[in-house]
Each structure stands twice: as C-alpha cells, then as structure tokens.
C-alpha cells in the first residue's frame, strides 16, 4: 500500500471502502468458554460479511486467537503470525472489532500499530472508529488503549478481592484436578478409589524406608498410574505429601501476582500463607500425625540432598573408588556411571570424558568389575606383607621420637610468642602517647598476628 497516497485520498474525503485494498481481520476471545466461543464465531461471521460487501476490497485471510488473554502478545500465535505476514506485505489493512481485542496494553497497542504502519499496513478499529492511517489516530489510540489497560487492572483487583472473600466464606479455591478428591460447589468430596492411593502413599513413605522412587514403583505394581497412564512422577508425589488438604487443612495465598500485565508471580514465605483446619469443606484422607511424619521425613531427605549438593566432600566416599582414581590427562577424579544400561555394569570415567567423550579425553572407561579384580589382587599382595609394613611404620615413628627434642621446640615457640606480644604492647604505648598513627599501628599489629598464627 502506498501510505502517502491512501492518506491523501482519505484526507480529501474519499471513504476507506472506496480504496483498492487487500484486507484481513483479527479476532480474539480471552477464554474458551462456550459463550465466548460463540462470540468469536459471531466476530468471524461479521467480518466475513462486512468485507464481502465492499467491492474494492480483496479479502486475503483471517487471524484468530482462541482462549488467549489480551494483556500480552507473547502467547498469541495468530497475532504474531499476522505481524510477520505484514512484514512480507501480504495485506494493506487489518480490521478488528475494538482496541481491547487487539491489545489491552497501551505500549503494545502503540508499538504494534507503529510497526505495522512502518510496513505499509493500517489498522481500523471498527467500534472505536480509529484508523491508524490517519495522522491523529495515535493520540486517540493512546487514550483508548489506556482505558482498556486500566480495565484489566480493575478486573485483576476485582478477582483478587473476590478470591479473598471466597476464602473468608470457606470456599476452597484452586483447580479441581486433585488426586483423592472431586470438587463440588466450592467444597472437596473424597473420591474413595483415589483416596485409597493417597493412604498408600503416606503410609508407605512414612512407615517404611522407601524413598519416592520406590513408592512410585510400588504404586505402579498395584495398578495406580498417572493421568497419562504412566508411573506417577516423584515430583507429583512430593506435592501430594506436602499438600495440607490431605489432613483436612485449607492452604492458600502461597503466591502473589506482582504485575497484572506480565502475570509474574512471587512465591510467598510459609509465614504469609493462609492455612487453617477446615474439616467441613476439606475432609481429611490421612491423620494429622501420619501427615506430619511423612513431611518430617521428606524435609530431612530434602535437607540431606541440599547438603550433599553444597558440600561436595560428602560424595568423596559414596562409592568404593570415589576420590581414589585420577585421570592422568586432566588430574581430575573419575566419576561412577550406573544409569540406564550401566545399571548392572557400572563404569568409571574421567569427568571430561563424560561431557565430551573421546574428543575431550583419551583415557578409557574402566568397568567397576575390572577394578574389583585389580583391587582384590593388590589387597591380597599387601595382606601377605602386612607385618613388614607395620614394622616399617613403627620403626619410623620410634626414630622420630628418639631424634626429636620437643621440649626445646616448645620453649623456642613460647619465647617467640612472648617477644611478639611485647612488640604489640610497645606499639600500643606509642599510639597512646600519640607518637604513632592508628593506621600504622594496625598495619604493624596485623603483621605480628600473622607471625603468631604461623
């Protein structure tokens, strides 16, 4: 589209409908509820009918987003496809119902209309009667976009207020897709079949030595599966064990939306949660005592794993050869690999080899079974000459004790400590008499302290 010519024609009074333009339309609804989808169907029908009645317009397609919020364009695939096609000059004009359908963000509205205009594409908001081809459109667009954006803010506040009131009235919030319960009119009702699985999870985890992986395998052996038909993931088991609903407690306000536009959330500290016993709306599946024991065990294991992750030294003696085999090329310890097909035949390999294979390290993998044979052979050899080794160690110790005069060393050290402390006292006197600056005093004392530490 020749933007200059089109704008001049409109300024001269030529109606937009009398210009030869390639036209598309954009439609959107924010939810996938039946009434909204009906609204979307009505929008599509309206635009198809509207464009077909204009002889000078060529209909080149449509872009429709279903069940997507207008707060941001990040997840609106059709909207982004439309802007991409605009850069390829596939159309001249976009029709849309109103600004709130296009975007509820003032910045996005201005940004994308300007971007489209730079590619020779105008946007016509029918209900708002704003045509971005015209010079005065940006001011009106900014004002109307601000109103649309503020409506989102007020809607967010109304939703938050409604949620707080629901909590006060004992309504159980959150999704109804929770194992062990079905949701009915704001209350949870026990699903007996799934509740049996929940009881097994808590009993097995709290009363045996099984970890989450073993519990998951045990459930699968009993026929309990995830909603996708697979083994229940350990992450899901963790969430089940941590969920206070299973002991009959309501728990909410665990996160807070920081910005209604980006929908970014912040996880709140446990002290900020809303939590209370609510047997009327959330009947317990397990006892409080069993729930507490399972969570104590879970917390202990989580802390243990965290400590291992922070303190690498914990792993040094985890296996027989941990910290004992070094790579001659990189001077790094070998690590054990027993995952997947190596489960029954673990190998030891250089850390660099694990990441880059032979490209990074030419030293080979060593099977643990081969190391066992070598270790056994060396241990047997050492065992045969153990008496000679012990005699040699005892001889070295005796020789050291006989040739070393510890009393003299101790006296020398005591004399040195006394001398250094006397120096510190003299320096302090110089400071008190103002012959020495405090900064110089500190430097000298630090040097003396270093000698004392040695």
Secondary structure, 3 states (H helix, E strand, C coil): CCHHHHHHHHHCCCCHHHCCEEEEEEEECCCCCHHHHHHHHHHHHHHHHHHHCCCCEEEEEEEEECCCCCCCCCCCHHHHHHHHHHHCCCCCEEEECCHHHHCCCHHHHHHHHHHHHHCCCEEEECCCCEECCCCCHHHHHHHHHHHHHHHHHHHHHHHHHHHHHHHHCCCCCCCCCCCCEEEECCEEEECHHHHHHHHHHHHHHHHCCCCHHHHHHHHHHCCCCCCCCCCCCHHHHHHHHHCHHHHCEEEECCEEECCCCCCCEEECCHHHCEEEECCCCECCCCCHHHHHHHHHHHHHHHHHHHHHHHCHHHHHHCCCCCCCCECCCCCCEEEEECCHHHCCCCEEEEHHHHHHHHHCCCCCCEEHHHHHHHHHHHHHHHHHCHHHHHHHHHHHHHHHHHHCCHHHHHHHHHHHHHHHHHHHHHHHHHHHCCCCCHHHHHHHHHHHHHHHHC
